[in-house]
Amino acid sequence: MLSSPSAKSDLKSHPSAQTQTLCDRLRDSRQLSLKLAAPLSDEDQTVQAMDDASPTKWHLAHTTWFYETFVLKAHLPGYAPYSDDFDYCFNSYYEAKGDRQPRARRGVLTRPPASEVREYRAHVDKALVRLFSEGLAAAASDPVGALIELGINHEQQHQELLLTDILSLFAQNPLRPAYRQPQPRPETFVAADMPLRWVDFAGGIRAVGHEGPGFAYDNEGPRHEALLRPFRLANRCVTNGEWLSFMEDGGYRDPMLWHADGWATVKTQGWQAPGYWQQHEGGWHQMTLEGLLLLDLRAPVSHLSYYEAHAYAQWAGKRLPTEFEWEVASAGYAPGGNDLSANALRPRPADAPEAGRLAQLFGDVWEWTGSAYQAYPGYRPQPGAIGEYNGKFMVSQQVLRGGSCATPGGHIRATYRNFFFPHQRWQFTGLRLAEDLA
């Protein structure tokens, strides 16, 4: 592993602070994946609950395959791949890298066993140490360092998926197992929500998108101008208690609130509540990473599809914000909040913000926007297989902003564009209301 004594001594021979920082971040990221998987049995790590989710073992192997394929094979002379078979098993969607195990059938990969996947990670981690010790990787500004920076962020995405995918698996287990035991909470279960207030924003031509130093995915740029009409945003996300009002008012039974595709999905799937909600002992409970718990009425509603978020906004007489409204509104707010580093592992009630300020922008739940996932003006995908990372998915999906309680700390930023199909809801996805100003 990257934390081995020999690895540390090798790295200390390089005086560059930038090199040490990148290597430390790589090591910490690789260790976090193993830490997140540690509470799980090898059996837990092999199974896949649905087509959208992947087994924990696959996440651990795929993030390793990424470094082996894009960094080590191309840039470390004499590197010996762990197994040629792993190219097929653990490629995700890179057509330029050949055939792969179908996504929906990753759960049938009982071989290689989880123990061998851990050996695979150790093999690749040792080679990554050698890459640094031989001076072939330094700062994120050099070509190899840039690939490692991408790999760190890629693994952070899969760390979030590891948690949401194991939740999807445990939610289908009749024993309702917990990923971890419930932790003490500072908040109490009460019916009263923090009052919803509105924060106004002026319209105008505003610059949006990423530019300048610091990592960003290619889909976050180029920076460009967007025309915004005056608008307002709710100061917090919609809560479980408010969602119950929508349900009790027949929200899942009124076709006039829904897109046609959304209503068809409601009928086909039999949706009557958000994902992981269930009636238990006379009240609503929710399956969480801490097991089946009483529904916290003050916490943000989560595990919603875009269709549900849109229907709620219609019912409330409001709308979803555009992604550019969300980005402009987030100016001046530091990323952080209830992300994975807070260790809550589920959305928490909002702390009351100061007047004219927004709460819960980062962390808690990914917020659906009304914006289709499309390329920005002037966008060009990177050449080669790396160019498959984002560009080819820019169709039929919706943008989400803000991060969730499962997003690793330091991974999110104001320009970050997450995206999912409108029917998907196994992630920590919720909503914030918006409306036009007169």
Legacy VTK file of the C-alpha trace (Angstrom):
# vtk DataFile Version 3.0
C-alpha trace
ASCII
DATASET POLYDATA
POINTS 438 float
0.000 0.000 0.000
1.064 3.615 -0.406
1.302 3.973 3.363
4.092 1.400 3.727
7.316 2.585 5.482
9.406 1.965 2.367
6.998 4.023 0.310
7.265 6.940 2.712
11.051 6.824 2.771
11.208 6.778 -1.036
8.920 9.767 -1.294
10.882 11.782 1.259
13.819 11.820 -1.132
11.926 14.303 -3.305
12.053 17.841 -1.927
9.263 19.215 -4.070
6.313 20.218 -1.894
4.023 19.848 -4.886
5.231 16.287 -5.473
4.754 15.383 -1.822
1.293 16.950 -1.737
0.099 15.056 -4.811
1.550 11.792 -3.520
0.006 12.292 -0.068
-3.382 12.988 -1.604
-3.090 9.897 -3.771
-2.172 7.770 -0.763
-5.021 9.194 1.343
-7.528 8.615 -1.441
-6.433 5.015 -1.946
-6.638 4.346 1.785
-10.095 5.896 2.084
-11.554 3.435 -0.427
-10.302 0.511 1.657
-11.553 2.159 4.842
-15.037 2.555 3.355
-15.065 -1.096 2.307
-13.744 -2.370 5.648
-17.137 -2.756 7.406
-18.322 -5.048 4.603
-17.872 -8.788 4.301
-16.421 -10.212 1.110
-19.934 -11.476 0.332
-21.313 -7.927 0.716
-18.675 -6.685 -1.702
-19.560 -9.102 -4.498
-23.292 -8.525 -5.017
-24.996 -5.907 -7.155
-28.555 -4.909 -6.262
-29.613 -3.374 -9.592
-28.290 -2.360 -12.982
-27.327 1.180 -11.894
-25.271 -0.007 -8.916
-21.971 -1.883 -8.899
-20.443 -4.232 -6.325
-17.999 -2.765 -3.821
-15.343 -5.156 -5.105
-15.818 -3.816 -8.612
-15.397 -0.200 -7.452
-12.149 -1.118 -5.689
-10.865 -2.882 -8.787
-12.054 -0.378 -11.390
-10.403 2.606 -9.695
-7.205 0.536 -9.629
-7.599 -0.431 -13.285
-7.865 3.291 -14.095
-4.381 3.974 -12.692
-2.944 0.841 -14.266
-4.396 1.607 -17.693
-3.931 5.353 -18.008
-0.867 5.967 -15.825
1.309 2.922 -15.245
1.141 1.099 -18.568
1.832 4.314 -20.457
4.318 6.050 -18.168
6.172 3.560 -15.939
8.865 1.679 -17.917
8.887 -2.031 -17.201
5.535 -2.073 -15.454
4.055 -5.599 -15.400
0.230 -5.641 -15.417
-1.312 -7.706 -12.640
-3.599 -9.688 -14.968
-4.595 -9.260 -18.596
-8.062 -10.582 -17.707
-8.703 -7.542 -15.547
-8.931 -5.305 -18.608
-12.171 -7.043 -19.505
-13.488 -7.386 -15.951
-12.912 -3.841 -14.713
-13.148 -1.484 -17.675
-16.274 0.628 -17.228
-17.300 2.334 -20.474
-14.083 3.132 -22.349
-14.736 1.887 -25.858
-11.182 2.805 -26.853
-9.907 0.270 -24.301
-11.833 -2.687 -25.664
-14.667 -4.977 -24.617
-15.839 -5.178 -21.026
-18.145 -6.990 -18.638
-21.671 -5.576 -19.108
-22.558 -3.136 -16.354
-25.718 -4.973 -15.367
-23.740 -8.202 -14.869
-20.848 -7.000 -12.746
-22.381 -8.865 -9.818
-21.713 -12.246 -11.421
-17.957 -11.673 -11.152
-17.472 -13.925 -8.134
-13.959 -14.363 -9.484
-11.550 -12.772 -8.926
-12.407 -12.909 -5.216
-12.340 -9.789 -3.057
-9.052 -10.920 -1.532
-7.398 -10.887 -4.950
-8.826 -7.446 -5.695
-7.070 -6.203 -2.579
-3.851 -7.808 -3.824
-4.398 -6.064 -7.155
-4.704 -2.721 -5.375
-1.477 -3.367 -3.459
0.325 -4.292 -6.694
-0.743 -1.079 -8.412
-0.127 1.076 -5.333
3.433 -0.210 -5.119
3.964 0.739 -8.755
2.525 4.209 -8.154
5.074 4.700 -5.376
7.799 3.726 -7.819
6.454 6.276 -10.297
7.053 9.033 -7.746
10.337 7.641 -6.432
11.778 7.600 -9.965
10.700 11.182 -10.549
8.229 10.308 -13.298
5.355 12.112 -11.567
5.512 15.411 -9.745
2.869 18.130 -9.574
-0.607 18.037 -11.046
0.626 20.528 -13.626
2.786 17.955 -15.435
1.195 15.420 -17.822
1.553 12.360 -15.580
0.609 14.336 -12.487
-2.508 15.574 -14.265
-3.561 11.971 -14.907
-3.012 11.143 -11.236
-5.073 14.198 -10.253
-7.842 12.933 -12.512
-7.477 9.485 -10.948
-7.852 10.897 -7.435
-11.047 12.700 -8.378
-12.276 9.648 -10.259
-11.752 7.484 -7.173
-13.586 10.036 -5.032
-16.590 9.669 -7.318
-16.472 5.915 -6.831
-16.166 6.310 -3.063
-19.551 8.018 -3.093
-20.911 5.312 -5.374
-19.515 2.614 -3.099
-21.692 3.942 -0.254
-24.840 4.543 -2.270
-24.525 1.182 -4.007
-24.153 -0.745 -0.748
-27.205 1.113 0.580
-29.170 -0.073 -2.459
-28.071 -3.624 -1.686
-28.852 -3.543 2.027
-32.242 -1.950 1.347
-33.231 -5.090 -0.581
-32.044 -7.438 2.155
-34.983 -8.539 4.360
-32.700 -8.331 7.421
-32.180 -4.591 6.742
-28.493 -4.709 7.705
-26.686 -1.537 8.725
-23.425 -0.425 7.151
-22.580 0.924 10.598
-24.352 1.293 13.922
-26.342 4.532 14.442
-24.201 7.376 15.732
-25.271 9.980 18.333
-26.998 12.958 16.729
-27.118 16.535 17.944
-30.573 17.068 16.428
-33.875 15.682 17.678
-36.824 14.267 15.799
-39.390 17.079 15.841
-42.109 18.031 13.407
-41.191 21.733 13.073
-39.025 22.665 10.115
-36.692 25.618 9.904
-38.907 28.270 8.262
-38.493 28.430 4.514
-37.381 31.887 3.409
-36.599 33.287 -0.007
-33.369 34.889 -1.130
-33.530 37.234 -4.135
-30.948 37.469 -6.907
-30.629 40.060 -9.634
-30.665 39.096 -13.256
-28.114 40.014 -15.863
-25.351 38.533 -17.965
-23.206 36.440 -15.653
-20.031 34.447 -16.179
-20.408 30.736 -15.334
-18.198 27.686 -15.543
-14.700 26.902 -14.354
-11.533 28.753 -15.245
-8.186 29.327 -13.606
-6.069 27.071 -11.368
-7.319 24.038 -9.562
-8.783 20.790 -10.816
-12.072 20.682 -12.695
-13.609 18.171 -15.071
-13.740 19.139 -18.724
-17.545 19.395 -18.604
-17.250 22.373 -16.203
-15.883 24.633 -18.950
-15.244 26.638 -20.927
-16.279 29.603 -18.811
-18.877 31.600 -20.690
-21.682 34.075 -20.243
-25.283 33.204 -19.392
-28.318 35.458 -19.329
-30.322 35.191 -16.103
-33.664 36.745 -15.311
-34.190 37.969 -11.735
-34.945 34.962 -9.538
-35.158 33.758 -5.979
-34.125 30.542 -4.260
-35.400 28.853 -1.124
-32.903 29.221 1.707
-32.829 25.447 2.310
-33.754 22.159 0.700
-37.233 20.642 0.819
-37.645 18.484 3.933
-39.107 15.049 4.604
-41.949 16.693 6.508
-42.834 18.874 3.532
-42.669 15.869 1.247
-45.164 14.064 3.465
-47.588 16.940 2.854
-47.143 16.448 -0.883
-47.896 12.730 -0.493
-50.918 13.298 1.746
-52.297 15.761 -0.796
-52.226 13.067 -3.469
-48.994 14.101 -5.177
-48.302 10.577 -6.419
-51.893 10.261 -7.702
-52.267 13.500 -9.676
-51.037 13.141 -13.281
-51.317 16.898 -13.842
-48.193 17.468 -11.737
-45.963 15.154 -13.731
-44.098 15.038 -17.005
-45.582 12.351 -19.245
-42.495 10.162 -18.852
-42.531 10.792 -15.119
-46.164 9.757 -14.751
-45.523 6.623 -16.795
-42.616 5.809 -14.488
-44.768 6.333 -11.380
-47.360 3.915 -12.742
-44.828 1.348 -13.954
-42.715 1.397 -10.779
-45.610 1.811 -8.378
-43.962 4.776 -6.650
-45.855 6.094 -3.650
-42.954 7.626 -1.710
-39.266 8.487 -2.148
-36.702 5.731 -2.435
-36.021 3.693 0.720
-39.160 4.953 2.530
-41.410 2.333 4.093
-44.222 2.103 6.586
-43.029 0.332 9.715
-44.752 -0.031 13.067
-47.348 2.569 12.135
-44.992 5.290 10.924
-42.708 6.230 8.061
-39.155 4.961 8.265
-36.238 5.243 5.859
-33.507 2.769 5.067
-30.152 4.430 5.714
-26.521 3.405 5.996
-27.295 3.044 9.710
-30.179 0.687 9.050
-33.933 1.288 9.066
-34.588 4.486 11.060
-37.561 6.619 11.940
-38.011 9.324 9.308
-36.436 12.614 10.391
-39.045 15.165 9.343
-36.608 18.095 9.499
-33.929 16.542 7.281
-33.805 17.131 3.510
-35.852 14.669 1.511
-33.550 12.417 -0.508
-33.526 9.580 -3.029
-35.795 11.448 -5.411
-35.874 11.184 -9.170
-35.905 14.301 -11.307
-39.500 13.448 -12.142
-40.456 13.592 -8.462
-38.530 16.814 -7.852
-40.284 18.463 -10.792
-43.716 17.229 -9.650
-43.178 18.604 -6.148
-42.164 21.990 -7.548
-45.326 22.019 -9.662
-47.423 21.150 -6.609
-45.768 23.950 -4.617
-46.377 26.482 -7.393
-42.630 26.926 -7.902
-39.953 25.457 -10.162
-36.479 23.957 -10.022
-33.546 26.351 -10.413
-31.425 26.255 -13.514
-27.870 25.097 -13.008
-26.616 28.615 -13.751
-28.956 30.175 -11.203
-27.626 27.692 -8.655
-24.013 28.458 -9.550
-24.441 32.235 -9.401
-26.293 31.954 -6.088
-23.455 29.882 -4.613
-20.866 32.645 -5.109
-19.208 33.492 -1.817
-20.036 30.167 -0.133
-17.186 27.814 0.731
-17.687 24.166 -0.284
-18.033 21.885 2.718
-20.928 21.267 5.042
-22.418 17.818 5.546
-20.235 15.861 3.145
-18.502 12.544 3.808
-15.865 14.200 5.991
-18.623 15.172 8.448
-19.271 11.430 8.942
-23.051 11.786 9.273
-23.714 9.441 6.304
-27.195 10.852 5.865
-28.761 14.275 5.239
-29.203 16.417 8.335
-31.562 19.287 9.187
-30.393 22.713 8.109
-28.856 25.141 10.538
-30.668 28.464 10.387
-28.700 30.766 8.077
-28.340 34.497 8.501
-30.985 36.631 6.827
-30.455 36.699 3.089
-28.169 33.664 3.157
-28.597 30.118 1.837
-28.154 26.890 3.797
-27.206 23.390 2.606
-25.654 24.450 -0.692
-22.865 21.886 -0.341
-23.407 18.431 1.108
-26.587 16.748 2.397
-28.219 16.077 -1.005
-27.427 16.603 -4.660
-29.957 19.183 -5.866
-31.797 18.534 -9.095
-31.831 21.488 -11.473
-34.089 22.176 -14.421
-31.100 22.128 -16.783
-30.403 19.419 -19.302
-26.862 18.060 -19.264
-25.338 19.570 -22.376
-21.984 20.873 -23.536
-21.053 24.465 -22.810
-20.336 26.719 -25.811
-16.886 25.913 -27.123
-16.593 22.586 -25.281
-14.304 20.013 -26.852
-13.677 16.586 -25.309
-10.086 15.585 -24.674
-8.460 13.361 -27.295
-8.263 9.611 -26.811
-9.954 7.386 -24.257
-9.856 10.067 -21.531
-12.218 12.073 -23.729
-14.896 9.454 -23.066
-15.085 10.517 -19.422
-17.878 13.086 -19.800
-18.643 14.223 -23.313
-20.418 11.161 -24.646
-22.987 11.282 -21.819
-24.290 14.733 -22.722
-27.756 13.608 -23.759
-31.057 12.772 -22.013
-29.771 13.553 -18.508
-30.303 16.349 -15.975
-27.708 18.356 -14.066
-27.458 18.258 -10.273
-25.418 20.595 -8.109
-24.019 20.769 -4.608
-22.768 17.368 -3.415
-24.182 15.008 -0.798
-23.517 13.483 2.609
-21.569 10.740 0.773
-19.388 13.057 -1.352
-15.756 12.951 -0.146
-14.497 16.129 1.475
-12.621 18.411 -0.895
-14.183 16.871 -3.984
-16.953 19.397 -4.633
-16.926 22.975 -5.929
-19.447 25.515 -7.179
-18.944 24.659 -10.868
-19.205 20.858 -10.398
-21.835 19.308 -12.676
-23.233 15.949 -11.632
-25.714 14.294 -13.965
-28.229 11.454 -13.878
-31.108 10.177 -15.941
-34.439 11.622 -14.773
-35.768 8.304 -13.423
-32.744 7.507 -11.244
-33.009 7.975 -7.494
-30.607 5.638 -5.701
-28.238 8.542 -4.990
-28.705 11.128 -2.226
-30.730 13.407 -4.509
-33.165 16.108 -3.383
-34.325 19.573 -4.382
-34.401 23.262 -3.608
-37.250 25.415 -4.893
-36.881 28.449 -7.128
-39.190 31.019 -8.667
-39.076 33.999 -10.974
-39.062 37.516 -9.578
-41.729 39.774 -11.001
LINES 1 439
438 0 1 2 3 4 5 6 7 8 9 10 11 12 13 14 15 16 17 18 19 20 21 22 23 24 25 26 27 28 29 30 31 32 33 34 35 36 37 38 39 40 41 42 43 44 45 46 47 48 49 50 51 52 53 54 55 56 57 58 59 60 61 62 63 64 65 66 67 68 69 70 71 72 73 74 75 76 77 78 79 80 81 82 83 84 85 86 87 88 89 90 91 92 93 94 95 96 97 98 99 100 101 102 103 104 105 106 107 108 109 110 111 112 113 114 115 116 117 118 119 120 121 122 123 124 125 126 127 128 129 130 131 132 133 134 135 136 137 138 139 140 141 142 143 144 145 146 147 148 149 150 151 152 153 154 155 156 157 158 159 160 161 162 163 164 165 166 167 168 169 170 171 172 173 174 175 176 177 178 179 180 181 182 183 184 185 186 187 188 189 190 191 192 193 194 195 196 197 198 199 200 201 202 203 204 205 206 207 208 209 210 211 212 213 214 215 216 217 218 219 220 221 222 223 224 225 226 227 228 229 230 231 232 233 234 235 236 237 238 239 240 241 242 243 244 245 246 247 248 249 250 251 252 253 254 255 256 257 258 259 260 261 262 263 264 265 266 267 268 269 270 271 272 273 274 275 276 277 278 279 280 281 282 283 284 285 286 287 288 289 290 291 292 293 294 295 296 297 298 299 300 301 302 303 304 305 306 307 308 309 310 311 312 313 314 315 316 317 318 319 320 321 322 323 324 325 326 327 328 329 330 331 332 333 334 335 336 337 338 339 340 341 342 343 344 345 346 347 348 349 350 351 352 353 354 355 356 357 358 359 360 361 362 363 364 365 366 367 368 369 370 371 372 373 374 375 376 377 378 379 380 381 382 383 384 385 386 387 388 389 390 391 392 393 394 395 396 397 398 399 400 401 402 403 404 405 406 407 408 409 410 411 412 413 414 415 416 417 418 419 420 421 422 423 424 425 426 427 428 429 430 431 432 433 434 435 436 437
